[in-house]
């Protein structure tokens, strides 16, 4: 894993040393035809919304349509394989999500190696999950929850939208770092998991903030903490899990990738235009509505994030014994 991580960081940084003339030649003419942005999720979710926002920005800036192609299935693997097999010409891109890093260790056999076969283009946003409990749980803080869970081992069920999802592994990381015993109950999607959490059939979930905030604000769920290293703008009074469990951090993050060997000048041009979008007040506000903070940065910065997350979640997958549905 460490060798692959080093190789990935090296490849991600390589564009910075290519001759300037080579970069400018391709960048001046790209794109000359519509571009596909492949999303490994169905329409309507966070990944799809993000993809449509950045695609519209790129369409307006580069005067060519950036078209969304939803290819859900197999934890995002269907979409990733489609991009891996596409020509490395800048006309097929991937909306990169946490499952890209998680899948490297979750699946025994994949038709690709994400770190080797996808070139990082640009980070988009990082969004927090929220540690939330059913109102039947007496704990009102993370320390109270840990104490209650340890006093009642195996009696608090942890919901998630499926095995190997970022929500599932955020909870498994919490279990790994605190030693609490909470059986995992996987559902097929966020909606049914939330329904049972609201009804008290399950007691805790490390849910996506955007999907839970309405219920939290209505007092139907109790939020204990956000999972990111810093507080969330959407819930500024809520502490972080890391305030009580030192070193804990889990989040959903998104960006754009391309097939390996995509010309560096095209990657650089896309990165520059995406960063301009992330600095645009209107687009930045739309991202904030999703509970996210922008990532921006260079292709190498996004490559380092992917490599770090791949290494991190491999440890959690091994600890939890997580298997794909």
N, C-alpha and C positions, 0 to 999 in steps of 0.2 A: 504493500500500500504506500509506504514512504517513497519507494523508487518511482512508482507511477505518479505520485504527487509532485516529485521533483521534475519529472519529465514534463508534466502538464504546465508547471510554472515556467519552465524554460521555453516551451512552445508559445505560451501566452505572451511572453515578453519579447519574442523574437522580432515581431513587427517593428519594434522601436529602432532597430539598427539597420533596416533596409534603406537603400539609397533614396533620397528625396525625389529624384526624377522618376523612379519606378512608381512611387506612390501617386504622384500627381497625374501621371498619364492615365491610369485606370479610373482614378477618382473623378476626373473631369467629365467622363462620359457615362458613368454609372448613376442611376439605372436607365436603361433604354426600353424596358418592357416591364409589365406587372411583376411584383414580387410576392411570393407566398410566405406567410407567417403561420407556421404549423403549431397548433395548440393541442396538447394531450389531455384535453378535458372537454366536456360538453358545453354548449353555449350557456351563458348566464352566471357562471361561477367567477371567482376572483381572477383566475388565470385568463379566462375569456375576456372579461371586462378590461383588464390591463392590456391585453393584446390589442383590443379594438381602439383603446385610447392612443397607444403609441403608434399603431398602424395609421390612424387618421393623421397624426402629427407628421409622420414620415411621408405620407401621400401628399400632404399640402406642401411640405418643404422640398421634396424631390421630384414633384410633378409626374409621378407614376403611381398607379394604384398599388397599395400594399394590402393584399387580400388575406383574410383569415380563413384558415382551413382547420376545422375542428376534427381531430382524430383521437377520440378517447379510447381507452382500453388498455388492459394489462399494466395499470399503474403508470401510464405515460409512455410505456415502451413502444407502443404502436407508432406514436408520433416521432419519438426519437429515432427509431429505425428508418422511418420515411425520410428524415432529414439526413441521416448518416449516408443513405444510399443515393441521395440527390447529387447532381453535379455541384462542384465547389465553385460556383460562379456568382454567388451573392443573390441569386434569385429564389433561393429556398432558405428560410430562416426558422429558428425554433424558439418558442417561448419557453425559457428554462425555468423550472420550478423545483422545489425541494426534493420531489421524487426522483429527480435526475441524480442527486447525490446519494439518496437512500437506496435506490435500486441497485447500485453497484455491489452492495453487500447483501441485500435482501433476496436477490434472485441468484440461484446457483448457475444458471446458464442464460446468457444474453447473446443476442446476435451482434453485439457491438461492445466497445469499451468506451464509456462516455468521456473519460479523461483523455483518451487518445483520439477519439473520432469526432468530437465536437470542439470547435474553436470558440472561445469566449469573445463576445462582441461588446456587451455593456450590461452593467447591473441596472435594474429599474428601481424597485423598492424593497424594503424589508417591513414586514407586518408582524405584530405581536400575536401570540395566542393568549388566552386568558384562562387562568385556573379558576374554574367556577364550580359551585356545588349546588345541589338541590337544597331547598329551604328546610328539608327534613334533617340536614346535617347541622349539628349545633355549633360547629367551629365557625368563627368569624375572622380568623387570621390564619396565616400559614403555620405558625408554631402551634396554635390550637388544633389545627387539622392534623398535623404530624402526631401530636400527642394522642388525639382521639383515634387515629388510624392504628397506632401502635397498641392502644388499649383494646382495640377491636379488630385484631388481624383477620383479614379475609372477608370482613363484613361490608366493606365499602367497595362497590363495583365501579370501575373506571370505563367510561364509554369512549368510543372513537368512531369516526366514519369508515373505519376499515383497517385491517392489519397492514402495518408498514407505512401508514400515512404519517404526515408530520405531526398530526394531533396525537396519534397513538404513541409515537416515539418521544414526543415531549413529555408524556406521562411516564413512559418507561425510564427516561432520564431522571425524572423526579424520584421514581422508585429506587433506581440504582444509587442515587446520591443520598437518599434519606433512610433507606432500609425498610420502608413501609411495605406492607403486603396488601395489594389491591388487585383483585382479579380483573382481567381485561375483558370487556364485552364489545366486540366489533360489530358495527352496523354496516349497512350498505348505503353510505352517504351521510352527510351532516344532518339533514332534516329528521330522519327517524331517530338518530342519536339524541338530538335536541328534544324531540317530543318525549322520549322516555326520561331524560334528565329533568325536564319540567314536571313530569308526572311522578318523579321519585322512584321509578323502577331501577334506575342507576343513580349513583350519588355524586360523581365527580367527572369532569371532563376538562381537558386542556384545549378548549375550543378556539376556533378562528374568531378573532374579535369582531370582525365585520358581521358575522352571522349571529353573534350572541349579544351584541351591545343593546339591541332593542329590548331584549328580555331582562337584561341587567338593569337598565334604566327604569323599566316598568316594575322592578322589584320582584320579578318572578324567578330570578336566579340570583345567587349571592356570589359576587366576584371577590376572590381573595387576593389575587395578584396577577400582574402581567408577566409573560415569560421572557421578554426582552431584557437586555442589560440596563436599559433606561426606561423611565415611565412613558406611558402612551399619552399623546396629546388628547386623544378622545376621552380618556379617563385619568386626568392628571392627579387625582387624589389617591389613586390606587398604587400601592407599592409594587416592587418587582419581587419575583420569587427569589432572586439573587440577594435581596436584602436580608433574607433569612437562611438561605441555603447557598453558602459561599461558592461562587463559580458557576452557578446554574445559569444557563442561557439557552433559549430555544426560540426559533422564529421561522416564519415562512418568508422566503425571499425569492425574487423573480428577476429575470433578465432575458437577454437575447443571445442566442448562439447561432453558429453556422457550421456547415460541414468543414472538416479539417481541410487544409490547403486552400481555403478561400483566400483570394489575393489580399495581402495585408493592407493595400490602399483602399479596398472596399470595406474591410473591417474598420479601418480608421475613419473613413467617411461616415459610416453608420454610427460609430461610437460618438463622433462629433455632433451629429444631428440629434442623436438620442439625448446626449448631455444638454444640448440646447433646449430640448423639450422639457427635461427635468428641471431646468431653471426658469421655464415659462410660468408665470404666476397662475394662469388659468389652469394649465395642465397639472401643476403642482398641487393646486387646490383639489382637483379631482382625485389625485392619488391620496391626499390627506383624508378625503371622504371614506376611503377604504381602510383607514387606520394606519396607513403606511408612511414611512419616511424614505426619502429618495436615497439611492445608493450612488449613482453617477460613477465617476472614476474611469480609469483606463481599461482596455481589455485585460491587461495583466492583473489589475485590481480585482476584476470579476473572476478571473481564473484562480486567483489565490483564495477567494471566498469559496468557490466550488471545491477546490482541493481540500481546504480546511474542513468544510462541512462533510465531505465524503469520508474523510478520516474519522471525524467525530462520530458520525452516525453508525459507522461500521462497528464501533465499540458497543454502542447501545443495542444494535441488532444482535450482536453476539450475546450480550448480557440477557436480553429478553427472550432470545430464541424465536424472534418474530419470523413468520413465514407469510408469503403472499397469499391472498384469498384464492 
